[in-house]
Amino acid sequence: MKKKLLITGCSKGIGQATLRRLIKEKKYEIYVISKHIETLKIINDLQVFECDLSDEKEKIRTIQKIIKISKGIDILINNAG
């Protein structure tokens, strides 16, 4: 069974490089939170959620949605900001 991984801040730079490496490993069920999802929509095998993490209410709502869908997250890579 694949571990469930949540990564934030991966639409560019180090975050995107990390995401691409994790996808290649094929070990994880990957959930993504990003303010800019345009570049992430084209990547297969991702659950992508658009969210501005500086908005507390939006952040809580999005994380609750991910937890409900995934039944829990095993790994967090908090790269946003």
Residue pairs with C-beta under 8 A, 6 or more apart in sequence:
2 27
2 28
2 29
3 27
3 28
3 29
3 74
3 75
4 28
4 29
4 31
4 70
4 71
4 72
4 73
4 74
4 75
5 22
5 28
5 29
5 30
5 31
5 73
5 74
5 75
5 76
5 77
6 31
6 32
6 33
6 66
6 70
6 73
6 75
6 76
6 77
7 15
7 18
7 19
7 22
7 30
7 31
7 32
7 33
7 76
7 77
7 79
8 15
8 32
8 33
8 34
8 53
8 77
8 78
8 79
8 80
9 15
9 34
9 78
9 79
9 80
9 81
10 16
10 18
10 19
10 32
10 34
10 40
10 77
10 79
11 34
11 35
11 36
11 37
11 38
11 39
11 40
12 36
12 39
14 79
15 77
15 79
15 80
16 39
18 77
18 79
19 30
19 32
19 40
19 43
22 28
22 30
23 30
23 43
23 45
23 46
28 75
29 47
29 70
30 45
30 46
30 47
31 46
31 47
31 49
31 66
31 69
31 70
31 73
32 40
32 46
32 47
32 48
32 49
33 49
33 50
33 51
33 53
33 62
33 63
33 66
33 80
34 40
34 48
34 49
34 50
34 51
34 80
35 50
35 51
35 52
35 53
35 80
37 48
37 49
37 50
40 46
40 48
41 48
47 66
47 69
47 70
49 62
49 65
49 66
51 58
51 59
51 62
52 58
52 59
53 59
53 80
53 81
66 73
67 73
